[in-house]
């Protein structure tokens, strides 16, 4: 066996080992979601119970208004993602292409907000929402975290790689900055936008701390993470139902990654997030 073949075999073995480590919790969650409640914890662990209880998935929806939680999370995640993509793409274009005094200093200042943890902003953000009368509303779930520097930085790095000759040619044809942004930059930035879309959607979909603080009527405006917390009560935790609901909660994000996989892989490479 040549050294090249040996290196390939070792790399595949390592990749399989890492895949097993990552798939282990998912397999355990699926097996737990199909067990009867009295067989989740047994002295002798088994991958599957005495029967496959697909009814657990239906029971998870009746245990709590999980359908409402799904719709709320879907609305918040989709709307928040649209706002983030629109705001980040326009600000990134301004920082990358438009020339104005103090541009670099302002960008560094804006980028510095990434170093501020979300937990530090919770109290002042809540006061702001309370003064605006947005507590326990969809606005409070979407807008406070829709204008972050991450998306701007990501798209700006991509816009800087686009040849300036494309914009110069468009300017000769009579396109202004905004038209150049819409007709040239945005179509070229689809891979980078796909990356930002996936990251932002997952962030909104899985957010727990902020909805826990800002939402008072959980049954009306609660999101999926808050819904999962409903399975933990004074009488104990319904682990099989919680795992069933967790598996269902993963479906939208998995579908999004699958649908955008082509653009996502390319976007990770061209935006510098691919590890190369």
VENCORBEL-V921772 format. One record per helix or strand of 3 or more residues. SS is the DSSP state (@ for helix, = for strand). FROM is the first residue (numbers start at 1). TO is the last residue. Records with the same first field share a line. If there is no record, write none. Layout:
SS->FROM-TO + FROM-TO
This chain:
@->3-33 + 37-39 + 55-63 + 66-97 + 103-115 + 118-132 + 138-145 + 149-159 + 164-172 + 177-188 + 190-206 + 209-214 + 218-221 + 224-229 + 239-259 + 261-270
